[in-house]
Amino acid sequence: MKHAVLALALVCGCTNTLDNAGGGDDGTGSDPGSGSGSDSGSGGGTAPAGFVFGAYKDTSINMDWNANVISTSVSGTRTPLADDLANAGGKVVTLAFATGECGSENWGGVQGAAMATANASALGAKGVDYILSTGGAAGSFTCASDAGMMTFLARWASPHLIGLDFDIEAGQSPEVIGNLVARISAAHAAYPSLRFSLTLATLANNSGGATAQSLGASAPDSFNTYGDTTMAAMHTAFGATWPSFVTIDLMTMDYGSPGPGVCVVSGAKCDMGQSALQAAYNLHDHWNVPWQNIELTPMIGGNDVAGEAFTLEDADAVAGFAIANKLAGVHYWSYDRDVDCPAGSASPTCNSLGNAGTRGFLGRFIAAGMQ
């Protein structure tokens, strides 16, 4: 996908183990993630303290290349993102993607220093917090030294920089992934309030039920090789105790041909809301990742896989589940897609769904308690 991110967040003081223990609870259903998920679409609750909600923004779309200002045309007219998002009531955005080696990174061809100079203060002036997302489906971000990481972060350092996101999906080697994870400790020491996230592709494999449910000790590994390599790198870097400042952000999208081996099926299609919930259950149960260190990122509207569509009702389901289980955050791909166009091939500039309205998903998530 185009938006995976490796996010680490300062979210809890948990001491859960990183080991693949085959289950995140004792099988009694006493932890908050147990159950069928049937009550997860109620919405309208209150997000837990420290929760982060916001869209991803592909910085290359509608960019003002003359001034290097990140912009959007969701309103119908190209507008600086800081103005558009603030006017729409948004408070957080994830900027995607920085690629190349940390310290000499670029954003779609715009050099790192120039990008930060043109946008960091503008976002802050509008009260918009921002997360820096690296990598993505079309590029790779590498970071072989703590010094390079410090240079990268210093460009954007401000009270409104709240996170660093590593999107692991572009064929990174185990060495590259290990280096990224290894940078977290020094970055956390230098910026202790910064949230870091690891965004990983996932399946939502299940036992064939029509709704998401905890599979306990029998929960499958839903990651591909990049996810498994990332989890191994986390174990190498941090040992058996899950660090409180690290989250796993699941890319809940583009599952493939519908079947219980990949998603929760309803009406012969992947139910995108229930599948997002199932992916979270599997991460919690199989890898023992605490609920408060899990984030979800669906792709709103029509996905790249034909027949998969994330609807406003799915947004309600994800929001309700996130609040009930006290997750670390919910994001969506992407801000520029939050405007109507007919169902069909996925577009980078509209929702390929219709009938959601301009910024319809932003408004629905907010109404469901996401901020």
C-alpha positions in Angstrom: 0.0 0.0 0.0 1.0 3.6 -0.2 0.9 4.6 3.5 2.2 2.0 5.9 4.0 3.5 8.9 6.1 2.2 11.7 4.8 4.2 14.7 6.3 4.3 18.2 4.2 6.1 20.8 4.6 7.2 24.4 1.4 5.6 25.4 1.7 3.4 28.5 4.0 2.0 31.2 3.3 -1.6 30.2 5.5 -4.5 31.0 4.0 -7.0 28.6 6.4 -9.4 27.0 7.4 -9.2 23.4 7.6 -12.9 23.0 5.2 -14.7 20.8 3.3 -16.2 23.7 0.3 -17.4 21.6 -2.2 -15.3 23.5 -2.5 -11.9 25.1 -4.9 -12.9 27.8 -5.7 -16.0 29.9 -8.5 -17.1 27.7 -11.3 -16.1 30.1 -12.5 -13.1 28.1 -11.6 -10.8 31.0 -9.3 -8.5 29.0 -11.0 -5.6 27.1 -10.3 -7.1 23.7 -12.3 -10.3 24.2 -15.7 -10.9 22.7 -17.3 -10.9 19.3 -16.8 -7.2 18.4 -20.6 -6.9 18.0 -20.8 -3.8 20.2 -17.8 -2.1 18.5 -19.7 0.1 16.1 -21.6 2.2 18.5 -19.3 5.2 18.3 -19.9 8.5 20.1 -17.6 7.6 23.1 -14.5 9.4 24.3 -11.0 8.5 23.1 -8.6 7.6 25.9 -5.8 10.0 27.1 -2.9 10.1 24.7 -5.0 8.8 21.8 -3.9 10.1 18.4 -6.3 10.5 15.4 -5.6 12.0 12.0 -5.2 11.4 8.3 -2.1 10.5 6.3 -1.2 13.2 3.7 0.7 12.2 0.6 2.9 15.3 0.4 3.4 14.9 -3.3 -0.3 15.3 -4.2 -1.3 18.9 -5.0 2.1 20.1 -3.7 3.0 23.8 -4.4 6.3 22.8 -6.0 7.4 26.5 -6.3 7.2 27.2 -2.6 7.5 23.5 -1.4 4.2 24.1 0.6 2.2 20.9 1.3 -1.3 21.5 -0.2 -4.6 19.8 -0.9 -7.5 20.3 -3.3 -10.1 18.5 -1.2 -12.1 21.7 -1.1 -12.0 22.0 -4.9 -9.2 24.6 -4.9 -5.6 24.0 -4.0 -5.1 25.3 -0.5 -2.2 25.0 2.0 -2.8 21.8 4.0 -2.3 23.7 7.3 -5.2 26.1 6.5 -7.5 23.4 5.0 -7.1 20.9 7.9 -7.4 23.5 10.6 -10.5 24.9 9.1 -12.0 21.4 8.8 -11.4 20.8 12.5 -8.5 18.4 12.1 -5.8 18.5 14.8 -3.2 15.9 13.6 -1.7 14.9 10.3 0.8 12.3 9.3 3.1 13.6 6.5 4.1 10.9 4.0 6.8 10.0 2.9 10.4 10.8 3.6 12.7 8.5 1.7 16.5 8.0 1.3 19.0 7.9 4.1 18.2 9.9 7.3 20.0 13.2 7.4 20.0 13.4 3.6 16.3 12.4 3.1 13.9 13.9 0.6 10.1 14.1 0.2 9.2 13.3 -3.3 12.2 15.1 -4.6 12.1 18.0 -2.1 15.1 18.0 0.1 14.5 17.5 3.8 15.6 20.8 5.1 13.6 22.7 2.4 10.5 20.7 3.2 10.7 21.4 6.9 11.4 25.1 6.5 8.4 25.5 4.2 5.9 23.6 6.4 6.8 23.0 10.0 6.1 26.5 11.3 3.0 26.9 9.1 1.4 23.7 10.6 2.4 24.8 14.1 0.9 28.3 13.6 -2.5 26.7 12.9 -2.2 24.4 15.9 -1.8 21.3 13.8 0.4 18.5 15.3 2.3 16.4 12.8 3.9 12.9 12.5 6.7 12.3 10.1 6.2 9.1 8.1 9.1 7.5 6.3 9.3 4.8 3.6 6.0 3.8 2.0 5.2 1.4 -0.9 7.1 3.4 -3.5 10.3 4.2 -1.6 12.6 3.1 1.2 13.9 5.0 4.2 17.2 3.9 5.7 19.0 5.1 8.8 22.4 3.6 9.6 23.4 6.1 12.4 21.9 7.9 15.3 23.6 11.1 14.1 21.6 10.9 10.8 18.4 10.4 12.8 19.1 13.4 15.0 19.7 15.6 11.9 16.4 14.4 10.4 14.4 15.1 13.5 16.0 18.4 14.3 14.7 19.9 11.1 11.2 19.5 12.3 11.6 19.8 16.0 8.9 21.9 17.6 6.1 21.3 20.2 3.9 20.2 17.3 6.2 17.4 16.2 4.5 14.4 18.0 5.7 11.4 16.1 8.0 9.5 13.8 6.5 6.8 11.6 8.4 4.0 9.8 6.5 2.4 6.9 7.9 -1.0 6.3 6.7 -2.3 3.0 9.2 -1.6 0.2 11.4 -4.6 0.3 13.7 -3.5 3.1 16.3 -6.0 4.1 16.5 -7.4 7.7 19.6 -5.2 8.2 17.7 -2.1 7.1 14.8 -2.9 9.3 17.1 -3.7 12.2 18.8 -0.3 11.8 15.5 1.5 11.9 14.4 -0.2 15.1 17.9 0.4 16.6 17.5 4.1 16.1 14.5 4.3 18.4 16.3 4.3 21.7 18.5 7.2 21.0 15.7 9.2 19.4 13.5 8.5 22.4 16.3 9.7 24.8 16.7 12.9 22.8 12.9 13.4 22.3 11.2 11.6 25.3 7.7 12.9 24.5 7.9 11.9 20.8 5.7 9.1 19.6 7.3 6.5 17.3 5.3 4.1 15.2 5.9 1.0 13.1 3.4 0.6 10.3 3.0 -2.9 9.0 0.8 -4.6 6.4 -1.5 -7.2 7.9 -4.1 -9.9 7.1 -7.2 -10.4 9.2 -7.2 -14.2 9.1 -9.8 -15.8 11.3 -11.9 -18.9 12.1 -14.6 -18.1 9.6 -17.0 -16.1 11.7 -19.0 -13.2 10.3 -17.7 -10.8 13.0 -14.3 -10.2 14.5 -13.4 -12.1 17.7 -10.5 -13.0 19.9 -9.0 -16.3 19.0 -6.9 -16.4 22.1 -4.0 -18.9 22.1 -4.8 -20.1 18.6 -4.6 -16.6 17.1 -2.6 -16.7 13.8 0.4 -14.6 12.8 -1.2 -12.1 10.4 2.1 -10.5 9.2 4.1 -11.0 6.1 7.9 -11.4 6.2 8.5 -7.7 6.7 6.2 -7.7 9.7 7.8 -10.8 11.2 11.3 -9.3 10.6 10.2 -6.1 12.3 8.9 -8.0 15.4 12.2 -9.9 15.6 14.1 -6.7 15.4 12.0 -5.3 18.3 12.9 -8.3 20.3 16.6 -7.9 19.6 16.5 -4.2 20.5 14.3 -4.3 23.5 14.3 -7.8 24.8 11.2 -9.5 26.2 9.5 -6.4 27.6 7.4 -4.3 25.2 8.6 -0.6 25.4 5.9 1.8 26.5 6.8 4.3 23.8 6.4 2.0 20.8 3.2 1.3 18.8 2.4 -1.1 16.0 0.2 0.6 13.4 -1.7 -2.0 11.3 -2.5 -1.2 7.7 -6.0 -2.7 7.5 -6.6 -2.7 3.8 -6.0 -4.5 0.5 -6.5 -8.1 1.9 -7.0 -9.9 -1.4 -9.6 -12.5 -2.5 -12.2 -12.8 0.2 -11.9 -15.8 2.5 -11.2 -16.5 6.2 -7.6 -16.9 5.4 -7.3 -13.2 4.7 -10.3 -11.3 6.1 -13.6 -11.4 7.8 -16.1 -12.2 5.1 -19.7 -10.9 4.9 -21.8 -11.2 1.8 -19.0 -12.8 -0.1 -16.8 -9.7 0.4 -14.2 -8.6 3.0 -16.0 -6.7 5.7 -13.4 -3.9 6.0 -14.6 -2.8 9.5 -14.7 -6.2 11.1 -11.4 -7.1 9.3 -9.7 -4.2 10.9 -10.9 -5.3 14.3 -9.8 -8.9 13.6 -6.3 -7.7 12.7 -6.0 -5.9 16.0 -7.2 -9.0 17.9 -4.6 -11.1 16.1 -1.8 -8.7 16.9 -2.8 -8.6 20.6 -3.3 -12.3 21.0 -0.5 -13.8 18.9 2.3 -11.3 19.6 1.1 -10.1 23.1 1.2 -6.5 22.0 -0.7 -4.4 24.6 -3.9 -2.8 23.4 -2.6 0.6 24.2 0.3 0.1 21.9 -1.9 -0.8 18.8 -3.0 1.6 16.1 -5.2 1.1 13.0 -5.0 2.6 9.6 -7.7 1.8 7.1 -7.9 3.0 3.5 -11.1 5.0 3.3 -13.5 4.2 0.4 -12.5 1.9 -2.4 -9.3 0.0 -1.8 -6.7 -1.0 -4.4 -8.1 -4.5 -4.3 -11.4 -4.5 -6.3 -14.5 -5.1 -4.2 -13.0 -3.9 -0.9 -14.6 -0.7 0.3 -14.2 1.0 3.7 -17.5 2.8 4.4 -18.7 5.4 6.9 -20.3 2.5 8.9 -16.9 0.8 9.0 -15.4 4.1 10.4 -18.0 3.8 13.2 -17.0 0.2 14.0 -13.3 1.1 14.1 -13.9 4.1 16.3 -16.0 2.2 18.7 -13.5 -0.6 19.0 -10.6 1.8 19.5 -12.4 3.6 22.3 -13.6 0.4 24.0 -10.2 -1.2 23.9 -8.2 2.0 24.6 -6.0 1.7 21.5 -3.2 4.2 20.9 -4.6 5.7 17.8 -6.5 5.6 14.5 -5.4 7.1 11.2 -6.6 6.8 7.6 -5.3 6.9 4.1 -5.6 9.6 3.0 -6.6 13.2 3.4 -6.7 13.9 -0.3 -9.1 10.9 -0.8 -11.7 12.3 1.5 -13.9 13.6 -1.3 -16.5 11.8 -3.4 -16.1 10.1 -6.7 -17.9 7.0 -8.1 -17.0 3.5 -7.1 -14.3 2.1 -9.3 -10.5 1.8 -9.4 -8.9 3.4 -6.3 -7.9 7.0 -6.9 -5.3 9.0 -4.9 -7.5 12.1 -5.0 -11.0 10.8 -4.2 -12.7 8.0 -2.3 -13.8 5.8 -5.1 -17.0 5.2 -3.1 -19.4 8.2 -3.4 -22.1 9.4 -1.0 -19.6 10.1 1.8 -19.3 13.9 1.2 -16.4 16.2 1.2 -14.2 15.3 4.3 -17.0 12.9 5.2 -14.7 10.4 6.8 -12.9 13.1 8.9 -16.2 14.3 10.1 -17.5 10.8 10.8 -14.5 9.8 12.8 -14.6 13.0 14.8 -18.3 12.5 15.5 -17.5 9.0 16.8 -15.2 10.4 19.4 -11.8 10.1 17.8 -10.8 13.6 18.9 
